[in-house]
Every structure is written in structure tokens, then in C-alpha cells.
Amino acid sequence: MNADEVLALYGDLAAADVPVWIDGGWCVDALLGEQTREHSDLDIAVAREHAQRLEELFACWGYARQPRPEDTEGNYVLAAGSGSLVDVHVFEFDDQGHNTYGIAYPQDSLTGTGVIAGHEVRCVAAEWMFRFKTAYPPEDKDLHDVGALSERYGFEVPATHRRAAPRC
């Protein structure tokens, strides 16, 4: 998925009063202020109160659920005929700010802002994006993301997420 498509979806959702936060690889690039790698999808976080409207809008735009064994009502993928994929992460907080539904975002994790192609977007805060990216066994793209966040923000990279030194 390219930056123009990300910004179009983000803008159209905002115009429909459906706030979302950018997550995943696009969040990393937003926090860095530049695109550093290709992205196969767009990860977004949305409050449960807006999830139904979000899915209705995506249906109007030609997206439908792409079933996966791990799908839940709080996490699923929407796919367009063009091949574009949006990984939807639904959450809900109670009056005390505790997560009570879906993806277990801490409330202060959804306080970040970043920039995609010159446009400011809401996203996962840098320290939380780093924590999320280092919480599971990494793929190459995760090693890239963790390294880039560490370089920009000074985070200590755990041994499990360090790139191996080149051999002679």
C-alpha cells in the first residue's frame, strides 16, 4: 500500500467522523517522518463505537473481510479487489481508561502523531510502537522497524531484535 492510498483512506475516514490511529509499519514510518520500506497493508486502530461505521465505509469503497483463522470481532483484515489490505484493530476503554475490548492498547499508547508524505496523522506513540514491535519474534521488516525507531528515539534494542553482525 502506498502513502497516497493511506492518506486517502485516513482523510476519508476523518471526513466521516471516524477517527483512526495508524499502527504497524506505517506507524513506524509516520513516527520517522518518511517512508523507509514497502508496506503490504495498513494497520489501523479504531474505537469500538466507530467500528461498524468504519466497516460500512470500507464496504462502500469496495473492501470486504478477508477471513483468517485468527480473526475476531476485535481484529480482522479488510481487502479490496485491487489487493489493498487494511488490518483493523478494534479497542474500547472504560471510564477509568482501562481497555475492555479487542486489541489491548494501553490508553496512553494512542497519543502519538506522525507524518506521512507531509501530512500529520494520529498514530501509536513511539515508545509504545517500539514495545509492540519487540513483543514478538521478529521478521526482517520488524528488525528494520525496531532499528529505525531505536536510532531515532534512542531506545535500547533487545538482543532478540538485533540484526546479526555481518560475517567476514
C-alpha positions as CSV (number, residue, x, y, z in Angstrom):
1,M,0.0,0.0,0.0
2,N,1.4,3.4,-0.9
3,A,1.3,6.7,1.0
4,D,-1.3,8.3,-1.3
5,E,-3.7,5.4,-0.6
6,V,-3.0,5.6,3.2
7,L,-3.7,9.3,3.2
8,A,-6.8,9.0,1.1
9,L,-8.3,6.4,3.5
10,Y,-7.2,8.3,6.6
11,G,-8.7,11.5,5.2
12,D,-12.0,9.9,4.1
13,L,-12.4,8.3,7.5
14,A,-11.7,11.6,9.2
15,A,-14.3,13.4,6.9
16,A,-16.8,10.7,8.0
17,D,-16.1,11.4,11.7
18,V,-14.4,8.0,12.1
19,P,-11.1,8.7,13.9
20,V,-8.4,6.1,13.5
21,W,-4.8,5.7,14.7
22,I,-2.1,4.4,12.3
23,D,-0.4,1.3,13.7
24,G,2.2,-1.2,12.4
25,G,4.7,-0.4,9.7
26,W,3.1,2.8,8.5
27,C,3.1,4.0,12.1
28,V,6.8,3.5,12.3
29,D,7.3,5.4,9.1
30,A,4.9,8.2,10.3
31,L,7.0,8.5,13.5
32,L,10.1,8.7,11.4
33,G,8.5,11.3,9.1
34,E,9.4,9.4,6.0
35,Q,8.7,6.1,4.2
36,T,11.6,3.7,4.9
37,R,10.2,0.5,3.4
38,E,7.4,-1.0,1.4
39,H,4.2,-1.9,3.2
40,S,1.8,-4.8,2.2
41,D,-1.0,-3.4,4.3
42,L,-2.2,-0.6,6.6
43,D,-2.8,-1.3,10.3
44,I,-5.4,1.0,12.0
45,A,-6.8,1.2,15.5
46,V,-10.4,2.3,15.8
47,A,-12.7,2.6,18.9
48,R,-15.4,0.1,19.1
49,E,-18.1,2.8,18.9
50,H,-16.8,3.6,15.4
51,A,-16.1,0.1,14.2
52,Q,-19.4,-0.6,12.5
53,R,-19.4,2.7,10.6
54,L,-15.7,2.1,9.6
55,E,-16.7,-1.3,8.1
56,E,-19.7,0.2,6.3
57,L,-17.5,2.9,4.7
58,F,-14.9,0.3,3.6
59,A,-17.7,-1.8,2.1
60,C,-18.7,1.3,0.1
61,W,-15.1,1.6,-1.1
62,G,-15.0,-2.0,-2.3
63,Y,-13.4,-3.7,0.7
64,A,-14.7,-6.9,2.3
65,R,-13.4,-9.1,5.2
66,Q,-10.7,-11.4,4.2
67,P,-11.2,-14.4,6.6
68,R,-8.3,-15.7,8.6
69,P,-8.2,-18.4,11.2
70,E,-7.1,-15.9,13.9
71,D,-9.9,-13.3,13.2
72,T,-12.0,-11.9,16.0
73,E,-14.5,-9.1,16.1
74,G,-11.7,-7.0,17.5
75,N,-9.1,-7.8,14.8
76,Y,-9.7,-8.6,11.2
77,V,-8.5,-7.7,7.7
78,L,-10.4,-5.8,5.0
79,A,-9.3,-6.4,1.4
80,A,-10.1,-4.5,-1.8
81,G,-10.2,-6.1,-5.2
82,S,-7.1,-4.1,-6.1
83,G,-5.2,-6.1,-3.5
84,S,-5.1,-3.4,-0.8
85,L,-5.3,-4.7,2.7
86,V,-6.3,-2.9,5.9
87,D,-5.7,-4.7,9.3
88,V,-8.4,-3.4,11.6
89,H,-7.7,-3.3,15.4
90,V,-10.8,-2.5,17.5
91,F,-10.5,-1.4,21.1
92,E,-12.7,0.1,23.8
93,F,-11.8,1.9,27.1
94,D,-13.9,2.1,30.2
95,D,-14.4,5.3,32.2
96,Q,-11.2,4.7,34.1
97,G,-9.2,4.3,30.8
98,H,-8.8,0.5,31.0
99,N,-9.1,-1.5,27.8
100,T,-12.2,-3.7,27.9
101,Y,-12.4,-5.0,24.4
102,G,-10.4,-6.1,21.4
103,I,-6.8,-5.3,21.0
104,A,-5.3,-4.4,24.4
105,Y,-4.0,-0.9,23.7
106,P,-3.0,1.0,26.8
107,Q,-4.8,4.3,26.7
108,D,-1.6,6.3,26.5
109,S,-0.4,4.3,23.6
110,L,-2.8,6.1,21.3
111,T,-1.3,9.6,21.8
112,G,1.2,9.7,19.1
113,T,1.4,11.9,16.0
114,G,3.5,11.3,12.9
115,V,3.8,12.5,9.3
116,I,3.1,10.6,6.1
117,A,4.0,12.3,2.9
118,G,3.9,15.7,4.6
119,H,0.5,15.2,6.4
120,E,0.1,14.8,10.1
121,V,-1.6,11.7,11.3
122,R,-2.7,10.2,14.6
123,C,-0.7,7.1,15.5
124,V,0.6,4.8,18.2
125,A,3.1,6.7,20.4
126,A,6.8,6.0,19.6
127,E,7.6,4.3,23.0
128,W,4.6,2.0,22.6
129,M,5.2,1.2,19.0
130,F,8.7,0.1,20.0
131,R,7.3,-2.0,22.8
132,F,4.8,-3.6,20.5
133,K,7.4,-4.3,17.8
134,T,9.7,-6.0,20.3
135,A,7.0,-8.1,22.0
136,Y,7.0,-11.0,19.4
137,P,9.6,-12.9,17.4
138,P,10.7,-10.6,14.6
139,E,10.6,-10.9,10.8
140,D,13.1,-8.9,8.7
141,K,10.7,-5.9,8.4
142,D,10.4,-5.8,12.2
143,L,14.2,-5.8,12.7
144,H,14.2,-2.8,10.3
145,D,11.5,-1.0,12.1
146,V,13.0,-1.6,15.6
147,G,16.4,-0.5,14.4
148,A,14.9,2.7,12.8
149,L,12.9,3.6,16.0
150,S,15.9,2.9,18.2
151,E,18.1,5.1,16.1
152,R,15.6,8.0,16.0
153,Y,14.4,7.8,19.6
154,G,17.3,6.2,21.5
155,F,15.5,3.0,22.5
156,E,17.7,0.1,23.7
157,V,17.2,-2.8,21.3
158,P,16.7,-6.2,23.0
159,A,19.1,-9.0,21.9
160,T,16.2,-10.8,20.3
161,H,15.7,-7.9,17.8
162,R,19.3,-7.0,16.9
163,R,20.5,-7.7,13.4
164,A,23.3,-10.2,13.2
165,A,26.7,-8.6,12.5
166,P,28.0,-9.3,9.0
167,R,30.5,-12.2,8.8
168,C,33.8,-11.9,7.2
